[in-house]
């Protein structure tokens, strides 16, 4: 029962962090301007870098949060229950990435579909915040789980008797 509680608490905390990260992403990322045409929204400048910048900011914010979550979860797992916390990092990181995207896009103005569905005047411009590289949605859980695993591996190696010569037995220099 304790493992289920730790898993659930980890997921809830990461979800709350995902909402906060959505606010940060919305505040820091540039919007991409689209012009409304008869056939739908079209980029005003096809060579714009704002789509890449929005993806980059999303990746930086969520990967940084994953780094912090991985370290904190590792430190908390020293009391036991590392599997529950690791599973919580993976599931909670996925949820947090989705919430970051949802909150950030809702704060970032209209989405492309909403702009075209709202029957905005042809020729008007809307600024949109979105993620075009869907792989960045995995940066939070991947970084969190990787950091947790690396720290666990290093700690396990330090405590291993195999690390010392002769499996921890004193070395006889005369032999």
KAWOQUI-V718414 format. One record per run of one state. SS is the DSSP state (H for helix, E for strand, C for the rest). FROM is the first residue (numbers start at 1). TO is the last residue. If there is no record, write none. Layout:
ss=SS from=FROM to=TO
ss=SS from=FROM to=TO
This chain:
ss=C from=1 to=1
ss=H from=2 to=28
ss=C from=29 to=31
ss=E from=32 to=37
ss=C from=38 to=39
ss=E from=40 to=43
ss=C from=44 to=49
ss=H from=50 to=77
ss=C from=78 to=81
ss=H from=82 to=107
ss=C from=108 to=111
ss=H from=112 to=117
ss=C from=118 to=124
ss=E from=125 to=128
ss=C from=129 to=133
ss=H from=134 to=159
ss=C from=160 to=160
ss=H from=161 to=163
ss=C from=164 to=164
ss=H from=165 to=168
ss=C from=169 to=175
